[in-house]
């Protein structure tokens, strides 16, 4: 059986920063500002995804959780004038260059800001539940079928112990791969480009689903924005 799941439970060697301009991970307009970090508006109403995620969860998740990552990142970087012009992505790709006393804060809150910025964009009220375009073909080629892929993705998300994320990434070898990250780590910390990710922290689903993470993972596909996922897949291919 092809092993496509790797769990990043331990800090790994940082990738060497490339001299080439890296592709922006969160936004088409460039890399994410770390200082000042700003909370992006939700691209839809709080209740827009209610077939999967209730309005109260969305409000808490965006206005409190994401906002707190943004505040904490700004607080950590406030005295670090030499780091303030670096993007969130640049900081996360080269955490060893961040002073040790704020490294964990930058990792957790920079990662939280980046992960959630991507997360809001890859969801839509108009999800059909089925992939479209080039990513649909690539998923079939790599995983056999969308059903297989979804099953493996949901299993990986269910197996992620504690808090973290489950991702579809493009790895440095150019292949699609499933991976999970602990806490707020982002796949770019390991040289992978995040194409699609789901938040499996309890705060993402607990009000409606309580401890039923598997049910949340299963339902979540109904709000995936495949148009945006295709855009991200194309970006990943340009890496
Ligand atoms: Mn979250």
Boltz pocket constraint, residues with backbone or C-beta under 6 A from the ligand:
constraints:
  - pocket:
      binder: B
      contacts: [[A, 61], [A, 65], [A, 116], [A, 199], [A, 201], [A, 203], [A, 204]]
      max_distance: 6.0
